[in-house]
Amino acid sequence: MIEMHEDAAMYALISLMALGTISVIALVVSWFKTSLRRATSLSIFVLSLVSFGLVAKTGYLGGQIRHTEISVGAIQYNARGGEKDDD
């Protein structure tokens, strides 16, 4: 399970680095070529959606590692605690 989380994190990191790089390139290009603004904005938007999905999947997989109560076959204990009063 940890390996799946690590793999997802690597893909998320790569997509975020690509998003940052393309954003800087788009900023520089928009200063010189105003005709390319629409194309670069669209590519940044699409890549940001992909990056969001990858980061969300990474967080979900990390939550499964930590929160064993939501995994299949987890043992449910009685949540009531405290002292038993026999009056």
C-alpha positions as CSV (number, residue, x, y, z in Angstrom):
1,M,0.0,0.0,0.0
2,I,2.9,2.4,0.8
3,E,4.4,1.7,-2.6
4,M,1.2,2.6,-4.4
5,H,1.2,5.9,-2.4
6,E,4.8,6.6,-3.3
7,D,4.2,5.9,-7.0
8,A,1.1,8.2,-7.0
9,A,3.1,10.9,-5.3
10,M,5.9,10.7,-7.9
11,Y,3.4,11.1,-10.7
12,A,1.8,14.0,-8.9
13,L,5.2,15.7,-8.3
14,I,6.1,15.3,-12.0
15,S,2.7,16.8,-13.1
16,L,3.1,19.7,-10.7
17,M,6.6,20.4,-11.9
18,A,5.4,20.3,-15.5
19,L,2.5,22.7,-14.6
20,G,4.9,25.2,-13.1
21,T,7.3,25.0,-16.0
22,I,4.5,25.5,-18.6
23,S,3.1,28.3,-16.5
24,V,6.4,30.2,-16.5
25,I,6.7,29.6,-20.3
26,A,3.2,30.8,-20.9
27,L,3.9,33.9,-18.9
28,V,7.0,34.7,-20.9
29,V,5.2,33.9,-24.2
30,S,2.2,36.1,-23.3
31,W,4.5,39.1,-23.0
32,F,5.7,38.7,-26.6
33,K,3.0,36.8,-28.5
34,T,-0.5,37.7,-27.5
35,S,-2.0,35.4,-30.1
36,L,-0.8,32.3,-28.1
37,R,-2.5,33.4,-24.8
38,R,-5.6,31.3,-25.4
39,A,-3.7,28.1,-26.3
40,T,-1.3,28.4,-23.3
41,S,-4.2,29.2,-20.9
42,L,-6.1,26.1,-22.1
43,S,-3.0,23.9,-21.7
44,I,-2.4,25.2,-18.2
45,F,-6.1,24.6,-17.3
46,V,-6.1,21.0,-18.6
47,L,-2.8,20.2,-16.9
48,S,-4.0,21.8,-13.6
49,L,-7.0,19.5,-13.7
50,V,-4.8,16.5,-14.3
51,S,-2.5,17.6,-11.5
52,F,-5.4,18.0,-9.1
53,G,-6.6,14.5,-9.8
54,L,-3.2,13.0,-9.2
55,V,-2.7,14.9,-6.0
56,A,-6.2,13.9,-4.8
57,K,-5.4,10.2,-5.6
58,T,-2.1,10.5,-3.7
59,G,-4.0,11.9,-0.7
60,Y,-6.6,9.2,-0.8
61,L,-4.0,6.5,-0.9
62,G,-2.1,8.1,2.0
63,G,-5.3,8.2,4.0
64,Q,-5.8,4.5,3.5
65,I,-2.4,3.8,5.0
66,R,-3.2,5.9,8.1
67,H,-6.9,5.2,8.5
68,T,-7.1,1.5,8.9
69,E,-10.7,1.8,10.1
70,I,-11.9,2.5,6.5
71,S,-10.1,-0.5,5.0
72,V,-12.0,-3.7,4.1
73,G,-12.1,-6.2,6.9
74,A,-11.3,-3.7,9.7
75,I,-12.4,-4.7,13.2
76,Q,-15.0,-2.4,14.7
77,Y,-14.8,-1.9,18.4
78,N,-17.4,-0.4,20.7
79,A,-16.9,3.3,20.9
80,R,-18.4,3.7,24.3
81,G,-15.9,4.1,27.1
82,G,-15.8,5.1,30.7
83,E,-16.6,3.3,33.9
84,K,-19.5,0.9,34.3
85,D,-21.9,2.0,37.0
86,D,-23.8,-0.9,38.8
87,D,-26.2,1.2,40.9
